[in-house]
């Protein structure tokens, strides 16, 4: 038993019966938590409309190291008309453990400068 996909698509509320002493736990926030809420509000992210994965970018902003784990912040980008940003922020900010609200709202050039993101090649 065990391994990737052991919980399948149904999730679980108790992993105790699956746990082994040689396992390590990672709790990751995920934007999937609120993307459905954006859709319900008529704010469907463009990558969903296009059937693609969300664009992600490596930054030069270091994360706080934890044991052997370290690295830089990775950000995702969802383009919206500026007039819609307050609504998107209101919805996503309700989930600080699942990406939460935007770290940046504005033009792409200022985001690249702020986070050290290289322009696409």
Biopython code that builds the backbone (N, CA, C, O; Angstrom):
import numpy as np
from Bio.PDB.StructureBuilder import StructureBuilder

atoms = [
    (1, "UNK", "N", (0.824, -1.190, 0.000)),
    (1, "UNK", "CA", (0.000, 0.000, 0.000)),
    (1, "UNK", "C", (0.854, 1.233, 0.000)),
    (1, "UNK", "O", (2.071, 1.168, -0.177)),
    (2, "UNK", "N", (0.203, 2.365, 0.201)),
    (2, "UNK", "CA", (0.887, 3.654, 0.251)),
    (2, "UNK", "C", (1.313, 4.121, -1.119)),
    (2, "UNK", "O", (1.057, 3.459, -2.125)),
    (3, "UNK", "N", (1.961, 5.257, -1.149)),
    (3, "UNK", "CA", (2.456, 5.796, -2.404)),
    (3, "UNK", "C", (1.613, 6.937, -2.897)),
    (3, "UNK", "O", (0.595, 7.287, -2.300)),
    (4, "UNK", "N", (2.041, 7.504, -3.981)),
    (4, "UNK", "CA", (1.350, 8.638, -4.577)),
    (4, "UNK", "C", (-0.048, 8.217, -5.002)),
    (4, "UNK", "O", (-0.242, 7.145, -5.576)),
    (5, "UNK", "N", (-1.012, 9.072, -4.715)),
    (5, "UNK", "CA", (-2.375, 8.805, -5.152)),
    (5, "UNK", "C", (-3.142, 7.859, -4.265)),
    (5, "UNK", "O", (-4.226, 7.419, -4.649)),
    (6, "UNK", "N", (-2.634, 7.526, -3.099)),
    (6, "UNK", "CA", (-3.305, 6.556, -2.243)),
    (6, "UNK", "C", (-4.679, 7.046, -1.802)),
    (6, "UNK", "O", (-5.576, 6.240, -1.556)),
    (7, "UNK", "N", (-4.846, 8.363, -1.699)),
    (7, "UNK", "CA", (-6.141, 8.897, -1.273)),
    (7, "UNK", "C", (-7.095, 9.089, -2.436)),
    (7, "UNK", "O", (-8.286, 9.324, -2.232)),
    (8, "UNK", "N", (-6.586, 8.990, -3.649)),
    (8, "UNK", "CA", (-7.440, 9.171, -4.814)),
    (8, "UNK", "C", (-8.020, 10.571, -4.860)),
    (8, "UNK", "O", (-7.518, 11.478, -4.196)),
    (9, "UNK", "N", (-9.067, 10.750, -5.633)),
    (9, "UNK", "CA", (-9.681, 12.063, -5.788)),
    (9, "UNK", "C", (-10.660, 12.404, -4.688)),
    (9, "UNK", "O", (-11.105, 13.549, -4.599)),
    (10, "UNK", "N", (-11.008, 11.448, -3.849)),
    (10, "UNK", "CA", (-12.022, 11.688, -2.840)),
    (10, "UNK", "C", (-11.521, 12.363, -1.585)),
    (10, "UNK", "O", (-12.326, 12.819, -0.773)),
    (11, "UNK", "N", (-10.204, 12.441, -1.400)),
    (11, "UNK", "CA", (-9.666, 13.057, -0.195)),
    (11, "UNK", "C", (-9.881, 12.184, 1.016)),
    (11, "UNK", "O", (-10.375, 11.062, 0.905)),
    (12, "UNK", "N", (-9.516, 12.689, 2.153)),
    (12, "UNK", "CA", (-9.675, 11.959, 3.406)),
    (12, "UNK", "C", (-9.726, 12.955, 4.541)),
    (12, "UNK", "O", (-9.137, 14.032, 4.452)),
    (13, "UNK", "N", (-10.414, 12.612, 5.594)),
    (13, "UNK", "CA", (-10.444, 13.463, 6.774)),
    (13, "UNK", "C", (-9.561, 12.912, 7.879)),
    (13, "UNK", "O", (-9.305, 13.596, 8.871)),
    (14, "UNK", "N", (-9.091, 11.671, 7.716)),
    (14, "UNK", "CA", (-8.231, 11.048, 8.714)),
    (14, "UNK", "C", (-7.243, 10.140, 7.998)),
    (14, "UNK", "O", (-7.627, 9.123, 7.420)),
    (15, "UNK", "N", (-5.957, 10.516, 8.040)),
    (15, "UNK", "CA", (-4.937, 9.699, 7.391)),
    (15, "UNK", "C", (-4.285, 8.732, 8.365)),
    (15, "UNK", "O", (-3.360, 8.010, 7.994)),
    (16, "UNK", "N", (-4.758, 8.709, 9.615)),
    (16, "UNK", "CA", (-4.203, 7.821, 10.635)),
    (16, "UNK", "C", (-4.074, 6.378, 10.183)),
    (16, "UNK", "O", (-3.014, 5.780, 10.368)),
    (17, "UNK", "N", (-5.115, 5.794, 9.595)),
    (17, "UNK", "CA", (-5.012, 4.401, 9.161)),
    (17, "UNK", "C", (-3.991, 4.174, 8.043)),
    (17, "UNK", "O", (-3.556, 3.043, 7.823)),
    (18, "UNK", "N", (-3.608, 5.241, 7.337)),
    (18, "UNK", "CA", (-2.656, 5.123, 6.240)),
    (18, "UNK", "C", (-1.227, 5.398, 6.673)),
    (18, "UNK", "O", (-0.283, 5.101, 5.940)),
    (19, "UNK", "N", (-1.063, 5.968, 7.868)),
    (19, "UNK", "CA", (0.237, 6.473, 8.315)),
    (19, "UNK", "C", (1.221, 5.355, 8.608)),
    (19, "UNK", "O", (0.863, 4.306, 9.145)),
    (20, "UNK", "N", (2.508, 5.615, 8.231)),
    (20, "UNK", "CA", (3.618, 4.729, 8.576)),
    (20, "UNK", "C", (4.721, 5.599, 9.156)),
    (20, "UNK", "O", (4.782, 6.793, 8.861)),
    (21, "UNK", "N", (5.589, 5.026, 9.973)),
    (21, "UNK", "CA", (6.663, 5.777, 10.616)),
    (21, "UNK", "C", (7.703, 6.317, 9.638)),
    (21, "UNK", "O", (8.455, 7.229, 9.983)),
    (22, "UNK", "N", (7.759, 5.769, 8.423)),
    (22, "UNK", "CA", (8.739, 6.254, 7.455)),
    (22, "UNK", "C", (8.174, 7.357, 6.550)),
    (22, "UNK", "O", (8.796, 7.707, 5.547)),
    (23, "UNK", "N", (7.013, 7.903, 6.891)),
    (23, "UNK", "CA", (6.398, 8.962, 6.096)),
    (23, "UNK", "C", (6.704, 10.340, 6.672)),
    (23, "UNK", "O", (6.990, 10.493, 7.860)),
    (24, "UNK", "N", (6.636, 11.333, 5.796)),
    (24, "UNK", "CA", (6.776, 12.736, 6.155)),
    (24, "UNK", "C", (5.539, 13.447, 5.634)),
    (24, "UNK", "O", (5.053, 13.120, 4.551)),
    (25, "UNK", "N", (5.023, 14.404, 6.376)),
    (25, "UNK", "CA", (3.808, 15.108, 5.985)),
    (25, "UNK", "C", (4.122, 16.494, 5.450)),
    (25, "UNK", "O", (4.948, 17.212, 6.014)),
    (26, "UNK", "N", (3.464, 16.868, 4.362)),
    (26, "UNK", "CA", (3.541, 18.215, 3.806)),
    (26, "UNK", "C", (2.119, 18.754, 3.702)),
    (26, "UNK", "O", (1.242, 18.094, 3.144)),
    (27, "UNK", "N", (1.895, 19.920, 4.225)),
    (27, "UNK", "CA", (0.602, 20.576, 4.086)),
    (27, "UNK", "C", (0.807, 21.774, 3.170)),
    (27, "UNK", "O", (1.524, 22.715, 3.509)),
    (28, "UNK", "N", (0.174, 21.728, 2.020)),
    (28, "UNK", "CA", (0.369, 22.767, 1.018)),
    (28, "UNK", "C", (-0.944, 23.474, 0.730)),
    (28, "UNK", "O", (-1.969, 22.833, 0.493)),
    (29, "UNK", "N", (-0.907, 24.787, 0.753)),
    (29, "UNK", "CA", (-2.061, 25.547, 0.312)),
    (29, "UNK", "C", (-2.137, 25.489, -1.209)),
    (29, "UNK", "O", (-1.109, 25.410, -1.882)),
    (30, "UNK", "N", (-3.331, 25.528, -1.742)),
    (30, "UNK", "CA", (-3.500, 25.402, -3.185)),
    (30, "UNK", "C", (-4.601, 26.342, -3.662)),
    (30, "UNK", "O", (-5.640, 26.474, -3.016)),
    (31, "UNK", "N", (-4.364, 26.985, -4.786)),
    (31, "UNK", "CA", (-5.353, 27.914, -5.323)),
    (31, "UNK", "C", (-6.628, 27.206, -5.770)),
    (31, "UNK", "O", (-7.645, 27.865, -5.986)),
    (32, "UNK", "N", (-6.600, 25.891, -5.913)),
    (32, "UNK", "CA", (-7.829, 25.179, -6.269)),
    (32, "UNK", "C", (-8.907, 25.444, -5.224)),
    (32, "UNK", "O", (-10.097, 25.337, -5.519)),
    (33, "UNK", "N", (-8.499, 25.786, -4.010)),
    (33, "UNK", "CA", (-9.444, 26.068, -2.934)),
    (33, "UNK", "C", (-10.409, 27.171, -3.328)),
    (33, "UNK", "O", (-11.600, 27.095, -3.027)),
    (34, "UNK", "N", (-9.902, 28.196, -4.001)),
    (34, "UNK", "CA", (-10.774, 29.330, -4.303)),
    (34, "UNK", "C", (-11.042, 29.570, -5.782)),
    (34, "UNK", "O", (-11.810, 30.473, -6.114)),
    (35, "UNK", "N", (-10.446, 28.806, -6.675)),
    (35, "UNK", "CA", (-10.716, 29.024, -8.093)),
    (35, "UNK", "C", (-12.181, 28.766, -8.445)),
    (35, "UNK", "O", (-12.746, 29.463, -9.288)),
    (36, "UNK", "N", (-12.796, 27.778, -7.810)),
    (36, "UNK", "CA", (-14.222, 27.524, -8.038)),
    (36, "UNK", "C", (-15.083, 28.684, -7.562)),
    (36, "UNK", "O", (-16.090, 29.014, -8.188)),
    (37, "UNK", "N", (-14.686, 29.302, -6.452)),
    (37, "UNK", "CA", (-15.427, 30.466, -5.962)),
    (37, "UNK", "C", (-15.307, 31.644, -6.919)),
    (37, "UNK", "O", (-16.264, 32.393, -7.112)),
    (38, "UNK", "N", (-14.132, 31.805, -7.515)),
    (38, "UNK", "CA", (-13.977, 32.856, -8.522)),
    (38, "UNK", "C", (-14.903, 32.588, -9.703)),
    (38, "UNK", "O", (-15.548, 33.503, -10.215)),
    (39, "UNK", "N", (-14.964, 31.337, -10.128)),
    (39, "UNK", "CA", (-15.852, 30.983, -11.237)),
    (39, "UNK", "C", (-17.303, 31.275, -10.892)),
    (39, "UNK", "O", (-18.033, 31.834, -11.710)),
    (40, "UNK", "N", (-17.732, 30.900, -9.681)),
    (40, "UNK", "CA", (-19.111, 31.152, -9.260)),
    (40, "UNK", "C", (-19.449, 32.638, -9.250)),
    (40, "UNK", "O", (-20.598, 33.022, -9.467)),
    (41, "UNK", "N", (-18.445, 33.466, -8.997)),
    (41, "UNK", "CA", (-18.645, 34.913, -8.960)),
    (41, "UNK", "C", (-18.498, 35.547, -10.346)),
    (41, "UNK", "O", (-18.532, 36.771, -10.473)),
    (42, "UNK", "N", (-18.334, 34.718, -11.388)),
    (42, "UNK", "CA", (-18.175, 35.250, -12.733)),
    (42, "UNK", "C", (-16.781, 35.784, -13.008)),
    (42, "UNK", "O", (-16.591, 36.590, -13.919)),
    (43, "UNK", "N", (-15.794, 35.336, -12.220)),
    (43, "UNK", "CA", (-14.411, 35.801, -12.328)),
    (43, "UNK", "C", (-13.484, 34.647, -12.712)),
    (43, "UNK", "O", (-12.409, 34.497, -12.132)),
    (44, "UNK", "N", (-13.892, 33.844, -13.674)),
    (44, "UNK", "CA", (-13.129, 32.661, -14.058)),
    (44, "UNK", "C", (-11.724, 33.047, -14.509)),
    (44, "UNK", "O", (-11.568, 33.854, -15.426)),
    (45, "UNK", "N", (-10.695, 32.475, -13.869)),
    (45, "UNK", "CA", (-9.325, 32.764, -14.296)),
    (45, "UNK", "C", (-9.105, 32.342, -15.749)),
    (45, "UNK", "O", (-9.629, 31.325, -16.202)),
    (46, "UNK", "N", (-8.321, 33.142, -16.463)),
    (46, "UNK", "CA", (-8.096, 32.904, -17.893)),
    (46, "UNK", "C", (-7.515, 31.522, -18.166)),
    (46, "UNK", "O", (-7.886, 30.889, -19.154)),
    (47, "UNK", "N", (-6.606, 31.035, -17.308)),
    (47, "UNK", "CA", (-6.002, 29.725, -17.584)),
    (47, "UNK", "C", (-7.047, 28.614, -17.556)),
    (47, "UNK", "O", (-6.900, 27.618, -18.265)),
    (48, "UNK", "N", (-8.099, 28.767, -16.751)),
    (48, "UNK", "CA", (-9.170, 27.772, -16.722)),
    (48, "UNK", "C", (-9.990, 27.855, -18.005)),
    (48, "UNK", "O", (-10.335, 26.832, -18.597)),
    (49, "UNK", "N", (-10.297, 29.076, -18.429)),
    (49, "UNK", "CA", (-11.033, 29.253, -19.687)),
    (49, "UNK", "C", (-10.285, 28.629, -20.855)),
    (49, "UNK", "O", (-10.900, 28.096, -21.778)),
    (50, "UNK", "N", (-8.950, 28.695, -20.816)),
    (50, "UNK", "CA", (-8.121, 28.166, -21.899)),
    (50, "UNK", "C", (-7.738, 26.704, -21.702)),
    (50, "UNK", "O", (-7.068, 26.126, -22.558)),
    (51, "UNK", "N", (-8.156, 26.090, -20.581)),
    (51, "UNK", "CA", (-7.832, 24.698, -20.319)),
    (51, "UNK", "C", (-6.353, 24.457, -20.077)),
    (51, "UNK", "O", (-5.820, 23.405, -20.429)),
    (52, "UNK", "N", (-5.686, 25.451, -19.465)),
    (52, "UNK", "CA", (-4.253, 25.347, -19.199)),
    (52, "UNK", "C", (-3.979, 25.379, -17.705)),
    (52, "UNK", "O", (-4.873, 25.655, -16.904)),
    (53, "UNK", "N", (-2.733, 25.095, -17.337)),
    (53, "UNK", "CA", (-2.304, 25.218, -15.950)),
    (53, "UNK", "C", (-2.033, 26.689, -15.666)),
    (53, "UNK", "O", (-1.725, 27.458, -16.576)),
    (54, "UNK", "N", (-2.149, 27.074, -14.407)),
    (54, "UNK", "CA", (-1.892, 28.463, -14.026)),
    (54, "UNK", "C", (-0.421, 28.808, -14.275)),
    (54, "UNK", "O", (0.456, 28.002, -13.966)),
    (55, "UNK", "N", (-0.136, 30.002, -14.831)),
    (55, "UNK", "CA", (1.263, 30.389, -15.025)),
    (55, "UNK", "C", (1.968, 30.586, -13.689)),
    (55, "UNK", "O", (1.439, 31.250, -12.797)),
    (56, "UNK", "N", (3.150, 30.015, -13.548)),
    (56, "UNK", "CA", (3.925, 30.129, -12.316)),
    (56, "UNK", "C", (5.321, 30.638, -12.642)),
    (56, "UNK", "O", (5.879, 30.342, -13.698)),
    (57, "UNK", "N", (5.875, 31.418, -11.704)),
    (57, "UNK", "CA", (7.167, 32.045, -11.926)),
    (57, "UNK", "C", (8.033, 31.929, -10.686)),
    (57, "UNK", "O", (7.565, 32.150, -9.568)),
    (58, "UNK", "N", (9.299, 31.583, -10.887)),
    (58, "UNK", "CA", (10.268, 31.567, -9.792)),
    (58, "UNK", "C", (10.721, 32.998, -9.539)),
    (58, "UNK", "O", (10.958, 33.762, -10.474)),
    (59, "UNK", "N", (10.839, 33.352, -8.261)),
    (59, "UNK", "CA", (11.287, 34.694, -7.906)),
    (59, "UNK", "C", (12.677, 34.621, -7.283)),
    (59, "UNK", "O", (13.245, 33.541, -7.120)),
    (60, "UNK", "N", (13.210, 35.786, -6.941)),
    (60, "UNK", "CA", (14.479, 35.826, -6.207)),
    (60, "UNK", "C", (14.233, 36.087, -4.721)),
    (60, "UNK", "O", (15.150, 36.482, -4.000)),
    (61, "UNK", "N", (13.007, 35.870, -4.265)),
    (61, "UNK", "CA", (12.619, 36.085, -2.868)),
    (61, "UNK", "C", (12.771, 34.769, -2.107)),
    (61, "UNK", "O", (12.046, 33.814, -2.387)),
    (62, "UNK", "N", (13.705, 34.698, -1.144)),
    (62, "UNK", "CA", (13.915, 33.432, -0.426)),
    (62, "UNK", "C", (12.775, 33.121, 0.546)),
    (62, "UNK", "O", (12.262, 34.004, 1.232)),
    (63, "UNK", "N", (12.399, 31.854, 0.584)),
    (63, "UNK", "CA", (11.478, 31.370, 1.614)),
    (63, "UNK", "C", (12.265, 31.139, 2.896)),
    (63, "UNK", "O", (13.486, 30.992, 2.854)),
    (64, "UNK", "N", (11.588, 31.105, 4.017)),
    (64, "UNK", "CA", (12.245, 30.759, 5.279)),
    (64, "UNK", "C", (12.609, 29.277, 5.222)),
    (64, "UNK", "O", (11.729, 28.447, 4.992)),
    (65, "UNK", "N", (13.873, 28.921, 5.422)),
    (65, "UNK", "CA", (14.249, 27.509, 5.378)),
    (65, "UNK", "C", (13.649, 26.732, 6.551)),
    (65, "UNK", "O", (13.431, 27.273, 7.635)),
    (66, "UNK", "N", (13.394, 25.469, 6.303)),
    (66, "UNK", "CA", (12.883, 24.579, 7.338)),
    (66, "UNK", "C", (13.627, 23.259, 7.206)),
    (66, "UNK", "O", (13.363, 22.474, 6.294)),
    (67, "UNK", "N", (14.555, 23.021, 8.119)),
    (67, "UNK", "CA", (15.364, 21.805, 8.028)),
    (67, "UNK", "C", (16.136, 21.791, 6.725)),
    (67, "UNK", "O", (16.827, 22.755, 6.396)),
    (68, "UNK", "N", (16.020, 20.699, 5.982)),
    (68, "UNK", "CA", (16.738, 20.580, 4.710)),
    (68, "UNK", "C", (16.011, 21.282, 3.560)),
    (68, "UNK", "O", (16.544, 21.366, 2.454)),
    (69, "UNK", "N", (14.813, 21.780, 3.809)),
    (69, "UNK", "CA", (14.007, 22.393, 2.756)),
    (69, "UNK", "C", (14.253, 23.892, 2.694)),
    (69, "UNK", "O", (14.195, 24.595, 3.703)),
    (70, "UNK", "N", (14.527, 24.360, 1.491)),
    (70, "UNK", "CA", (14.761, 25.787, 1.265)),
    (70, "UNK", "C", (14.558, 26.068, -0.214)),
    (70, "UNK", "O", (14.496, 25.150, -1.032)),
    (71, "UNK", "N", (14.458, 27.323, -0.541)),
    (71, "UNK", "CA", (14.291, 27.709, -1.936)),
    (71, "UNK", "C", (13.607, 29.061, -2.008)),
    (71, "UNK", "O", (13.309, 29.674, -0.983)),
    (72, "UNK", "N", (13.366, 29.513, -3.198)),
    (72, "UNK", "CA", (12.754, 30.808, -3.407)),
    (72, "UNK", "C", (11.254, 30.681, -3.633)),
    (72, "UNK", "O", (10.740, 29.633, -4.024)),
    (73, "UNK", "N", (10.586, 31.778, -3.375)),
    (73, "UNK", "CA", (9.146, 31.875, -3.560)),
    (73, "UNK", "C", (8.786, 31.666, -5.025)),
    (73, "UNK", "O", (9.455, 32.187, -5.917)),
    (74, "UNK", "N", (7.734, 30.906, -5.264)),
    (74, "UNK", "CA", (7.161, 30.751, -6.592)),
    (74, "UNK", "C", (5.804, 31.434, -6.554)),
    (74, "UNK", "O", (5.012, 31.203, -5.641)),
    (75, "UNK", "N", (5.536, 32.275, -7.546)),
    (75, "UNK", "CA", (4.262, 32.981, -7.604)),
    (75, "UNK", "C", (3.493, 32.545, -8.839)),
    (75, "UNK", "O", (4.077, 32.127, -9.839)),
    (76, "UNK", "N", (2.177, 32.651, -8.753)),
    (76, "UNK", "CA", (1.332, 32.387, -9.912)),
    (76, "UNK", "C", (0.709, 33.710, -10.350)),
    (76, "UNK", "O", (0.637, 34.659, -9.569)),
    (77, "UNK", "N", (0.266, 33.764, -11.586)),
    (77, "UNK", "CA", (-0.279, 34.997, -12.116)),
    (77, "UNK", "C", (-1.640, 34.731, -12.744)),
    (77, "UNK", "O", (-1.826, 33.775, -13.496)),
    (78, "UNK", "N", (-2.580, 35.603, -12.413)),
    (78, "UNK", "CA", (-3.915, 35.546, -12.997)),
    (78, "UNK", "C", (-4.274, 36.948, -13.475)),
    (78, "UNK", "O", (-4.529, 37.832, -12.657)),
    (79, "UNK", "N", (-4.297, 37.159, -14.767)),
    (79, "UNK", "CA", (-4.610, 38.503, -15.260)),
    (79, "UNK", "C", (-6.103, 38.828, -15.139)),
    (79, "UNK", "O", (-6.962, 38.019, -15.491)),
    (80, "UNK", "N", (-6.386, 40.023, -14.637)),
    (80, "UNK", "CA", (-7.758, 40.518, -14.525)),
    (80, "UNK", "C", (-7.788, 41.984, -14.902)),
    (80, "UNK", "O", (-6.786, 42.690, -14.783)),
    (81, "UNK", "N", (-8.927, 42.430, -15.350)),
    (81, "UNK", "CA", (-9.135, 43.853, -15.546)),
    (81, "UNK", "C", (-8.967, 44.530, -14.188)),
    (81, "UNK", "O", (-9.459, 44.013, -13.185)),
    (82, "UNK", "N", (-8.284, 45.676, -14.133)),
    (82, "UNK", "CA", (-8.064, 46.343, -12.833)),
    (82, "UNK", "C", (-9.337, 46.594, -12.035)),
    (82, "UNK", "O", (-9.298, 46.607, -10.805)),
    (83, "UNK", "N", (-10.459, 46.793, -12.709)),
    (83, "UNK", "CA", (-11.712, 47.048, -11.989)),
    (83, "UNK", "C", (-12.212, 45.821, -11.234)),
    (83, "UNK", "O", (-13.041, 45.948, -10.334)),
    (84, "UNK", "N", (-11.715, 44.620, -11.592)),
    (84, "UNK", "CA", (-12.151, 43.373, -10.951)),
    (84, "UNK", "C", (-11.244, 42.938, -9.808)),
    (84, "UNK", "O", (-11.601, 42.045, -9.041)),
    (85, "UNK", "N", (-10.073, 43.560, -9.687)),
    (85, "UNK", "CA", (-9.098, 43.151, -8.675)),
    (85, "UNK", "C", (-9.666, 43.206, -7.252)),
    (85, "UNK", "O", (-9.393, 42.290, -6.477)),
    (86, "UNK", "N", (-10.441, 44.228, -6.864)),
    (86, "UNK", "CA", (-11.001, 44.212, -5.505)),
    (86, "UNK", "C", (-11.893, 42.994, -5.230)),
    (86, "UNK", "O", (-11.867, 42.451, -4.126)),
    (87, "UNK", "N", (-12.681, 42.561, -6.221)),
    (87, "UNK", "CA", (-13.535, 41.380, -6.025)),
    (87, "UNK", "C", (-12.699, 40.108, -5.921)),
    (87, "UNK", "O", (-12.961, 39.257, -5.071)),
    (88, "UNK", "N", (-11.695, 39.981, -6.784)),
    (88, "UNK", "CA", (-10.801, 38.817, -6.733)),
    (88, "UNK", "C", (-10.085, 38.784, -5.384)),
    (88, "UNK", "O", (-9.979, 37.728, -4.760)),
    (89, "UNK", "N", (-9.600, 39.927, -4.942)),
    (89, "UNK", "CA", (-8.887, 40.020, -3.663)),
    (89, "UNK", "C", (-9.795, 39.649, -2.500)),
    (89, "UNK", "O", (-9.374, 38.940, -1.586)),
    (90, "UNK", "N", (-11.033, 40.119, -2.525)),
    (90, "UNK", "CA", (-11.992, 39.809, -1.449)),
    (90, "UNK", "C", (-12.201, 38.301, -1.337)),
    (90, "UNK", "O", (-12.240, 37.762, -0.231)),
    (91, "UNK", "N", (-12.335, 37.620, -2.468)),
    (91, "UNK", "CA", (-12.573, 36.170, -2.457)),
    (91, "UNK", "C", (-11.320, 35.408, -2.038)),
    (91, "UNK", "O", (-11.384, 34.558, -1.149)),
    (92, "UNK", "N", (-10.188, 35.698, -2.661)),
    (92, "UNK", "CA", (-8.976, 34.917, -2.394)),
    (92, "UNK", "C", (-8.398, 35.187, -1.016)),
    (92, "UNK", "O", (-7.766, 34.306, -0.433)),
    (93, "UNK", "N", (-8.598, 36.378, -0.484)),
    (93, "UNK", "CA", (-8.045, 36.720, 0.836)),
    (93, "UNK", "C", (-8.703, 35.953, 1.977)),
    (93, "UNK", "O", (-8.190, 35.945, 3.096)),
    (94, "UNK", "N", (-9.818, 35.320, 1.706)),
    (94, "UNK", "CA", (-10.488, 34.507, 2.732)),
    (94, "UNK", "C", (-9.731, 33.216, 3.023)),
    (94, "UNK", "O", (-10.075, 32.496, 3.961)),
    (95, "UNK", "N", (-8.702, 32.915, 2.227)),
    (95, "UNK", "CA", (-7.990, 31.649, 2.333)),
    (95, "UNK", "C", (-6.485, 31.871, 2.447)),
    (95, "UNK", "O", (-5.744, 31.540, 1.522)),
    (96, "UNK", "N", (-6.015, 32.432, 3.576)),
    (96, "UNK", "CA", (-4.584, 32.720, 3.706)),
    (96, "UNK", "C", (-3.706, 31.463, 3.683)),
    (96, "UNK", "O", (-2.520, 31.558, 3.366)),
    (97, "UNK", "N", (-4.252, 30.306, 4.006)),
    (97, "UNK", "CA", (-3.489, 29.065, 3.971)),
    (97, "UNK", "C", (-3.496, 28.401, 2.606)),
    (97, "UNK", "O", (-2.873, 27.356, 2.421)),
    (98, "UNK", "N", (-4.188, 28.993, 1.656)),
    (98, "UNK", "CA", (-4.272, 28.445, 0.303)),
    (98, "UNK", "C", (-3.985, 29.567, -0.685)),
    (98, "UNK", "O", (-4.851, 29.962, -1.466)),
    (99, "UNK", "N", (-2.779, 30.066, -0.642)),
    (99, "UNK", "CA", (-2.299, 31.180, -1.450)),
    (99, "UNK", "C", (-2.798, 32.517, -0.931)),
    (99, "UNK", "O", (-2.021, 33.469, -0.855)),
    (100, "UNK", "N", (-4.062, 32.614, -0.574)),
    (100, "UNK", "CA", (-4.582, 33.875, -0.054)),
    (100, "UNK", "C", (-4.706, 34.933, -1.123)),
    (100, "UNK", "O", (-4.760, 34.638, -2.317)),
    (101, "UNK", "N", (-4.750, 36.180, -0.667)),
    (101, "UNK", "CA", (-4.901, 37.303, -1.579)),
    (101, "UNK", "C", (-3.630, 37.582, -2.353)),
    (101, "UNK", "O", (-2.583, 36.996, -2.076)),
    (102, "UNK", "N", (-3.722, 38.476, -3.320)),
    (102, "UNK", "CA", (-2.558, 38.796, -4.162)),
    (102, "UNK", "C", (-1.390, 39.383, -3.373)),
    (102, "UNK", "O", (-1.588, 40.162, -2.441)),
    (103, "UNK", "N", (-0.182, 39.007, -3.752)),
    (103, "UNK", "CA", (1.016, 39.653, -3.228)),
    (103, "UNK", "C", (1.288, 40.937, -3.993)),
    (103, "UNK", "O", (1.968, 41.833, -3.494)),
    (104, "UNK", "N", (0.756, 41.022, -5.202)),
    (104, "UNK", "CA", (0.993, 42.174, -6.068)),
    (104, "UNK", "C", (-0.204, 42.327, -6.994)),
    (104, "UNK", "O", (-0.725, 41.339, -7.511)),
    (105, "UNK", "N", (-0.632, 43.541, -7.200)),
    (105, "UNK", "CA", (-1.637, 43.857, -8.214)),
    (105, "UNK", "C", (-1.108, 45.053, -8.985)),
    (105, "UNK", "O", (-0.806, 46.090, -8.395)),
    (106, "UNK", "N", (-0.997, 44.919, -10.272)),
    (106, "UNK", "CA", (-0.465, 45.997, -11.095)),
    (106, "UNK", "C", (0.104, 45.430, -12.372)),
    (106, "UNK", "O", (-0.178, 44.294, -12.755)),
    (107, "UNK", "N", (0.907, 46.242, -13.020)),
    (107, "UNK", "CA", (1.434, 45.816, -14.310)),
    (107, "UNK", "C", (2.534, 44.766, -14.145)),
    (107, "UNK", "O", (3.174, 44.658, -13.100)),
    (108, "UNK", "N", (2.724, 44.003, -15.215)),
    (108, "UNK", "CA", (3.683, 42.896, -15.178)),
    (108, "UNK", "C", (5.115, 43.376, -14.978)),
    (108, "UNK", "O", (5.898, 42.707, -14.305)),
    (109, "UNK", "N", (5.471, 44.527, -15.551)),
    (109, "UNK", "CA", (6.842, 45.020, -15.401)),
    (109, "UNK", "C", (7.176, 45.304, -13.943)),
    (109, "UNK", "O", (8.270, 44.972, -13.485)),
    (110, "UNK", "N", (6.247, 45.915, -13.205)),
    (110, "UNK", "CA", (6.539, 46.193, -11.800)),
    (110, "UNK", "C", (6.593, 44.912, -10.978)),
    (110, "UNK", "O", (7.338, 44.845, -10.000)),
    (111, "UNK", "N", (5.822, 43.893, -11.352)),
    (111, "UNK", "CA", (5.889, 42.594, -10.663)),
    (111, "UNK", "C", (7.238, 41.932, -10.923)),
    (111, "UNK", "O", (7.850, 41.384, -10.006)),
    (112, "UNK", "N", (7.698, 41.981, -12.164)),
    (112, "UNK", "CA", (9.006, 41.389, -12.488)),
    (112, "UNK", "C", (10.108, 42.077, -11.693)),
    (112, "UNK", "O", (11.015, 41.418, -11.186)),
    (113, "UNK", "N", (10.032, 43.399, -11.584)),
    (113, "UNK", "CA", (11.046, 44.141, -10.838)),
    (113, "UNK", "C", (10.967, 43.831, -9.347)),
    (113, "UNK", "O", (11.993, 43.607, -8.704)),
    (114, "UNK", "N", (9.767, 43.816, -8.798)),
    (114, "UNK", "CA", (9.581, 43.599, -7.355)),
    (114, "UNK", "C", (10.051, 42.227, -6.912)),
    (114, "UNK", "O", (10.647, 42.094, -5.843)),
    (115, "UNK", "N", (9.793, 41.200, -7.720)),
    (115, "UNK", "CA", (10.079, 39.825, -7.327)),
    (115, "UNK", "C", (11.274, 39.206, -8.051)),
    (115, "UNK", "O", (11.588, 38.036, -7.831)),
    (116, "UNK", "N", (11.929, 39.963, -8.893)),
    (116, "UNK", "CA", (13.102, 39.443, -9.597)),
    (116, "UNK", "C", (12.759, 38.369, -10.608)),
    (116, "UNK", "O", (13.528, 37.429, -10.809)),
    (117, "UNK", "N", (11.612, 38.503, -11.241)),
    (117, "UNK", "CA", (11.168, 37.517, -12.238)),
    (117, "UNK", "C", (11.749, 37.915, -13.588)),
    (117, "UNK", "O", (11.620, 39.063, -14.015)),
    (118, "UNK", "N", (12.387, 36.962, -14.254)),
    (118, "UNK", "CA", (12.932, 37.237, -15.579)),
    (118, "UNK", "C", (11.801, 37.197, -16.598)),
    (118, "UNK", "O", (10.892, 36.372, -16.505)),
    (119, "UNK", "N", (11.870, 38.099, -17.572)),
    (119, "UNK", "CA", (10.883, 38.108, -18.650)),
    (119, "UNK", "C", (10.975, 36.801, -19.427)),
    (119, "UNK", "O", (12.044, 36.195, -19.511)),
    (120, "UNK", "N", (9.858, 36.371, -19.991)),
    (120, "UNK", "CA", (9.844, 35.135, -20.794)),
    (120, "UNK", "C", (10.811, 35.259, -21.945)),
    (120, "UNK", "O", (10.993, 36.328, -22.527)),
    (121, "UNK", "N", (11.427, 34.134, -22.256)),
    (121, "UNK", "CA", (12.390, 34.125, -23.366)),
    (121, "UNK", "C", (11.747, 33.648, -24.618)),
    (121, "UNK", "O", (12.401, 33.573, -25.658)),
]
sb = StructureBuilder()
sb.init_structure("model")
sb.init_model(0)
sb.init_chain("A")
sb.init_seg("    ")
for serial, (resi, resn, name, xyz) in enumerate(atoms, 1):
    if name == "N":
        sb.init_residue(resn, " ", resi, " ")
    sb.init_atom(name, np.array(xyz, "f"), 0.0, 1.0, " ", f" {name:<3s}", serial, name[0])
structure = sb.get_structure()
